[in-house]
Amino acid sequence: MARAATNRKKLVVTLVAWTIGIVIFFPILWTALTSFKTEAEAVATPPTFLAFHWTLENYTEVQQRSDYFLHFWNSVVISVGSTLLGLLVAVPAAWSMAFVPGKRTRDVLMWMLSTKMLPPVGVLIPIYLLFRDFGLLDSRIGLVIVLTLINLPIIVWMLFTYFREIPGEILEASRMDGAGLRDEILFVLLPMAVPGIASTLLLNIILAWNEAFWTLNLSASQSAPLTAFIASYSSPEGLFYAKLSAASTMAVAPILVLGWFSQKQLVRGLTFGAVK
């Protein structure tokens, strides 16, 4: 009886999980399907799911109108660059907060997290003026800096959480063996926190890849990533849904592939230290 109840519970949980997954994934699937329709079929009522004339003309026109690979390369440089720069700053910060905490460590962490609640538009004008004066507008370096700053609190918090699960006695033993601070971090701490660091890296690459507000306001043509590539298909003449869907599919496909192949690493890192 108990086994039957357990099986029913597993079945219900499985069905609920699949339902939630399908609901979440359906907009992406619909966008991909719309990208293969003509503009007339994209706005047809009632909409067609699979029974339509499949065409690649939207992808051809999108590539002819915009340099997809330039935007793609900009997204790669900006997302990976900002994440690596953030890790370079966050690893020593998280180490000090986890292993040498002070009276205000918790307050500093809460303050860092609270900065994520600040509406970006509230600081747009001063940052825009600073970028203009320092010649950072429409530059990859400028976007790397600003995305590093906005994602740094998340990187520090995640690494702090992972580092706290590592026994401090191991680091003390390495010091007794003569390891300096640099060797302690590079050869003792980081190898033990690889799952957490990997998940932090992957999650922040995704966040930087999807960032639209700052990339749209601080870039023009030379450094515009794929978010600007998508936005370019919203024009005063109206929304060209088929072409917009094609551009969106081309923009999200790389990050979907990355997420699919790294999902085990993400889950392992996000649950690092959760089970004793």
C-alpha positions, 0 to 999 in steps of 0.5 A, a space after each residue: 500500500 505504501 509502495 503504491 502511494 509512493 509510486 503515485 506520488 512520483 507519477 504526480 511529481 513527474 507530471 507536474 515537472 514535465 508540465 512546468 518544463 513544457 510551459 517554460 520551454 513553449 515560448 522558445 519552441 514557438 519562436 523557433 517555429 515562427 522563424 520558419 514561417 512567412 510574415 503572413 503566416 506568422 501573424 495568421 489567425 488562428 495560428 498554425 503549429 506545424 502545418 505551414 510552408 517552411 522557409 529559410 528566407 528569414 534567416 537569409 534576410 537576417 544575415 544579409 541585413 545584419 552581420 550576425 557573426 560580429 554580434 555573436 563575437 561581441 557577445 562572446 567577448 563581453 560575457 566571457 570577459 566580464 565573467 573572468 574579470 568578475 572571478 578575478 576580483 571575487 575570488 580574493 573577496 570571497 576568500 577573505 569573507 569566508 575564512 577571515 570574516 570581520 564584524 561587518 562581513 555580513 553587512 557588506 554582503 547584504 549591501 552588495 546584494 542590495 545594489 542588485 535592487 537598484 533600478 539600472 535606469 537610476 544610474 544610466 545618465 552618470 554612467 553614460 556621461 562617464 563612458 562618454 568622457 573616457 571614450 568607452 561608449 560603443 566599446 567592448 571594454 566598456 561593456 565588459 567593465 559595466 557587466 562585471 560591476 553589475 554581476 559582481 555581487 552575485 559572483 561574490 555571494 556564490 563563491 562565498 557560499 561555496 568557500 564556506 563549505 570548505 573546511 578551514 583546517 585544510 587551508 591551515 594545514 597548507 599554511 603549516 606546510 609553508 604555502 603562501 597566500 597565493 599558493 593557498 588560493 591557487 593550489 588548495 582552495 580553487 581545486 576544491 571549489 571547482 564545481 562551485 566556480 564552474 557553476 558560477 562562471 556558467 551562470 554569469 556568462 548566461 546573465 551577461 549574454 542576456 543583459 539588454 539594458 546596458 548593452 542597448 544604451 552603451 553600444 551602437 554598432 562596433 560593440 553591439 552584442 546579440 541583444 542589440 541584434 534582436 532589438 534592431 528588428 523592432 522598427 517604426 514600421 512595425 514588428 516583423 515577427 518572422 524575422 524577429 523570431 529568426 534573429 531571436 532564435 539565432 541569438 539564444 541558440 548558442 546559450 541554449 546549447 551551452 546550457 544543455 551540455 553543461 547542465 550536469 555541471 550547473 546542477 552539481 555546482 548549484 547543489 555544492 555543499 547542500 548535502 552533508 
